[in-house]
Amino acid sequence: MSEMKFLELHGERVAYQDLGTGTEALLLIHGMAGSSETWREVLPALSKTYRVIAPDLLGHGQSAKPRSDYSLGAFAVLLRDLLDELGVASATVIGQSLGGGVAMQFMYQHPEYCRRLVLLNSGGLGPDVGWTLRVLSAPGAEFLLPLIAPPGVVTVGNKLRAWFAARDVRSPRAAEMWSAYTSLADAQTRQAFLRTLRSVVDYRGQAVSALNRLHLSAELPTMVIWGDQDRIIPVEHAYAVQQALPSCRLEVLGGVGHFPHVERPGVVVDLLSQFIDTTEGRARSPRSTKCPDPLALSRPNVHSGE
């Protein structure tokens, strides 16, 4: 992992990685309970060709965890201001899981910053989501979470991971899930996690969807990458994107779960490089005078009987 950098935005510390010096910039947005460290397997290769910016969203990783707004719109504003601070006029925006929902919100609110859009096993494309997140979004979960990842369990788990690693027994997918799980051992992280989760998920599933707005970005080069073994957000959501946006490029990876960039990093790097090389990124347009709704992603019709 590269050395983290820090800056202050709106009075809060934001941690980020900024690698490479290419003329094309990539903005990598991680998922729920994740951090920029989730991109560790693809950062070295991508940074050889591109400037790669991978922040820790507020409430995640080494960024501040204030009692604040953790909506998609708030994250989008934060990322816009981060790019401004770093002198980046526009970027190919790449988001995984929650980061995909943030990427689509960013594209909608700040289209002049987006050259291309890439979604990996993205949220915000339909109601389906794993039952664990539905349960954790329910009232009272704040009393349950401290019992889920107590320090003793985390310590024992880390020792077991080290034992298996010493014997070269590894599972990239399990490692990513463990990283998210252990982050909940920290009280401030738990509070931020719940605020983030409840902004997009309730007991019926995902509460926001961008499907009926994707046509607004039909001219924006878009690629969707999905693992067909995802148990958190089903691959059917990828096909729904293709129906809503026929111009998008769809890549479904066999035998891959929720973390393609960790499970098949070489494949993901190749797909990203090919996509960027073969598409003309949208040029930065003048800033719109219209102030978009910061919660623009619509809420789908979801019934409790489904």
ZIDAZI-V802157 format. One record per residue. RES is the residue in one letter. PHI is phi in degrees with one decimal (999 if undefined). OMEGA is omega in degrees with one decimal (NA if undefined). NEAR is the number of other C-alpha atoms within 12 Angstrom. Layout:
RES|PHI|OMEGA|NEAR, RES|PHI|OMEGA|NEAR
This chain:
M|999|-178.9|19, S|-75.4|179.4|21, E|-68.3|178.6|15, M|-74.1|173.7|22, K|-116.8|-175.7|22, F|-140.1|169.4|24, L|-147.5|-179.5|25, E|-106.7|176.4|19, L|-124.7|178.0|24, H|54.8|176.0|18, G|82.2|-178.8|14, E|-122.7|-179.9|21, R|-76.5|176.5|25, V|-117.6|176.8|34, A|-95.5|-179.1|32, Y|-159.7|170.0|38, Q|-110.1|-178.1|38, D|-139.0|-172.5|35, L|-123.8|175.2|33, G|82.5|-176.8|22, T|-133.4|-178.7|17, G|-65.7|179.2|18, T|-72.8|175.0|17, E|-87.6|177.7|32, A|-104.7|174.4|35, L|-117.8|175.3|43, L|-111.3|-176.1|50, L|-102.9|-174.7|48, I|-117.7|-174.8|50, H|-80.1|-177.2|45, G|-97.6|-178.7|48, M|-59.1|-179.9|49, A|60.8|178.4|42, G|-106.9|177.7|41, S|-163.4|178.6|38, S|-62.5|-179.3|43, E|-65.9|178.2|35, T|-62.4|-178.1|41, W|-93.3|-171.2|44, R|-57.2|-176.0|30, E|-79.0|-178.1|26, V|-107.6|-177.0|36, L|-59.5|-177.4|34, P|-59.1|-178.3|22, A|-70.2|-178.2|24, L|-65.7|-175.8|36, S|-72.9|174.2|30, K|-70.5|-175.6|19, T|-115.4|-172.8|24, Y|-123.7|166.4|29, R|-84.9|-173.3|30, V|-116.0|179.7|38, I|-115.9|-176.9|43, A|-129.5|-179.1|50, P|-86.3|161.8|46, D|-89.5|176.9|40, L|-58.9|175.0|50, L|-53.6|-178.3|48, G|84.9|-175.4|42, H|-132.2|173.0|43, G|55.5|-177.1|38, Q|-97.7|174.5|30, S|-77.3|180.0|32, A|-63.4|-178.8|29, K|-128.4|-175.6|30, P|-76.7|169.5|25, R|-80.7|-165.2|18, S|-149.0|180.0|22, D|-86.1|179.2|27, Y|-115.7|177.7|33, S|-78.0|176.4|35, L|-58.1|-179.5|46, G|-63.5|178.8|32, A|-66.0|176.7|28, F|-62.1|-178.9|41, A|-62.4|178.0|41, V|-63.7|178.6|32, L|-58.0|-178.4|38, L|-68.8|175.9|43, R|-59.4|-178.0|34, D|-69.7|175.3|25, L|-64.2|178.3|36, L|-60.7|178.0|35, D|-61.2|-179.6|17, E|-62.8|-178.3|17, L|-90.7|177.8|28, G|72.5|-179.8|16, V|-101.9|-175.8|29, A|-76.3|-179.7|30, S|-160.9|-175.2|37, A|-153.3|165.4|43, T|-78.6|-172.4|48, V|-99.1|-173.6|50, I|-124.8|-177.4|47, G|-130.6|178.5|49, Q|-117.0|177.5|43, S|57.3|175.6|47, L|-52.1|-179.9|48, G|-60.1|175.5|46, G|-67.7|175.5|41, G|-62.6|176.7|49, V|-62.9|-179.5|53, A|-61.9|178.9|49, M|-67.7|176.0|53, Q|-65.1|177.4|46, F|-60.2|178.6|46, M|-60.7|-178.0|48, Y|-74.0|-178.0|38, Q|-75.5|-171.2|35, H|-131.2|-173.7|40, P|-60.9|-177.7|35, E|-68.7|179.2|29, Y|-91.4|-170.0|41, C|-104.6|175.6|42, R|-89.0|177.7|36, R|-150.1|178.4|43, L|-129.7|177.0|49, V|-128.4|-178.7|45, L|-116.0|176.2|51, L|-114.8|178.5|55, N|41.7|-166.4|47, S|-81.9|166.2|51, G|-79.6|174.8|47, G|77.9|-177.3|47, L|-130.1|-179.4|46, G|155.0|-174.0|36, P|-76.9|-172.0|37, D|-64.2|175.0|34, V|-162.1|-177.7|37, G|-56.1|-174.9|23, W|-64.7|-178.6|20, T|-59.1|-179.5|23, L|-68.6|176.3|32, R|-62.7|-179.7|26, V|-63.3|-176.9|23, L|-70.3|178.0|32, S|-80.7|-173.7|33, A|-72.5|174.8|24, P|-57.3|179.9|17, G|94.4|-179.2|12, A|-62.2|179.5|25, E|-63.0|177.5|25, F|-86.7|179.9|16, L|-84.1|-172.8|20, L|-57.2|179.4|30, P|-60.6|-179.9|27, L|-85.0|-174.6|20, I|-76.6|-175.7|24, A|-128.7|178.5|25, P|-67.9|-176.5|21, P|-53.3|-178.6|19, G|-62.8|178.9|15, V|-65.2|179.1|19, V|-62.2|-179.9|24, T|-62.0|178.9|16, V|-63.1|179.3|15, G|-61.4|178.7|21, N|-65.0|177.5|19, K|-66.4|177.5|14, L|-64.3|177.8|18, R|-61.2|179.7|22, A|-64.0|179.1|16, W|-64.3|179.1|14, F|-66.8|-179.8|15, A|-63.6|179.2|15, A|-64.1|178.0|11, R|-103.1|176.0|10, D|59.1|173.5|11, V|-103.4|-173.1|14, R|-133.4|173.6|18, S|-139.4|-178.8|19, P|-55.9|-179.5|27, R|-65.2|179.7|26, A|-64.8|179.5|19, A|-63.3|-179.8|26, E|-68.4|177.7|32, M|-64.5|178.9|25, W|-64.8|178.8|25, S|-61.0|178.1|28, A|-64.6|-179.3|29, Y|-61.0|-175.6|30, T|-68.5|178.2|31, S|-62.5|-177.8|32, L|-76.7|175.0|35, A|-71.2|-178.9|27, D|-93.3|-174.2|27, A|-61.7|-179.7|25, Q|-65.1|178.1|27, T|-64.6|177.6|36, R|-60.3|-179.4|37, Q|-63.1|179.1|34, A|-66.6|177.9|33, F|-58.5|-178.8|43, L|-64.2|178.4|40, R|-63.3|179.2|33, T|-66.1|-178.2|39, L|-59.1|-176.1|40, R|-70.4|175.5|32, S|-77.2|-175.6|34, V|-131.8|-174.8|42, V|-136.3|166.8|39, D|-134.3|-173.2|32, Y|-64.9|179.1|28, R|-88.7|179.9|30, G|124.1|178.5|37, Q|-65.9|-174.3|39, A|-103.4|177.8|33, V|-131.9|179.4|39, S|-145.8|178.5|36, A|-102.8|-172.1|39, L|-56.7|-176.4|33, N|-80.9|177.0|25, R|-119.2|-178.2|25, L|-62.6|-179.9|33, H|-63.0|179.0|22, L|-68.7|-180.0|17, S|-113.8|-175.7|31, A|-58.3|-178.4|25, E|-84.7|-178.3|23, L|-87.3|176.8|33, P|-55.4|-173.7|35, T|-132.9|174.4|42, M|-130.2|177.4|40, V|-118.8|177.1|44, I|-118.0|-176.0|46, W|-145.8|172.2|46, G|-88.6|-175.0|39, D|-76.7|177.9|26, Q|-107.2|-179.2|22, D|-67.7|178.1|31, R|-102.8|179.2|25, I|-101.1|175.2|32, I|-128.4|-169.9|35, P|-69.1|-177.9|30, V|-63.8|177.2|35, E|-56.4|178.2|27, H|-65.8|177.9|36, A|-65.1|178.9|39, Y|-67.9|175.9|28, A|-64.7|176.4|25, V|-63.2|-179.2|38, Q|-61.1|177.3|28, Q|-69.1|-178.6|19, A|-74.8|-176.2|22, L|-136.3|-175.2|28, P|-57.8|-179.0|22, S|-76.6|-176.1|20, C|-74.4|175.2|30, R|-96.4|-177.9|32, L|-113.8|177.5|31, E|-128.0|177.8|30, V|-102.4|-174.8|32, L|-101.2|-178.6|28, G|-68.9|177.6|18, G|74.0|-176.3|18, V|-109.8|-179.8|30, G|-94.6|-171.6|32, H|-81.3|-172.2|41, F|-127.1|-178.0|45, P|-56.7|-177.3|40, H|-68.9|176.7|44, V|-99.4|-176.0|32, E|-79.4|178.8|33, R|-136.7|-173.6|29, P|-61.4|-179.7|27, G|-63.0|178.7|21, V|-64.2|-179.0|25, V|-64.3|177.6|36, V|-60.5|179.6|30, D|-62.8|179.9|20, L|-63.5|178.9|30, L|-62.8|-178.5|39, S|-64.1|178.5|25, Q|-62.7|-178.7|16, F|-62.6|-179.0|28, I|-68.1|-178.7|31, D|-68.1|-173.2|17, T|-106.2|177.2|15, T|-126.7|176.6|23, E|-93.4|-179.2|20, G|-61.8|-179.5|27, R|-65.1|178.4|27, A|-69.8|179.8|21, R|-65.3|179.1|21, S|-100.3|177.5|16, P|-58.6|-179.9|13, R|-61.6|-179.7|16, S|-68.7|176.7|14, T|-83.5|177.8|10, K|-77.6|177.4|12, C|-94.3|-176.2|13, P|-70.0|176.5|20, D|-60.7|-177.9|18, P|-67.5|175.0|26, L|-120.1|-168.4|30, A|-70.3|-179.6|30, L|-62.9|-172.9|35, S|-77.0|175.9|28, R|-96.2|-174.9|26, P|-74.6|174.4|23, N|-80.8|-179.1|17, V|-123.6|-177.6|20, H|-112.2|-175.0|14, S|-64.4|-179.7|10, G|-83.8|-178.6|7, E|-72.6|NA|10
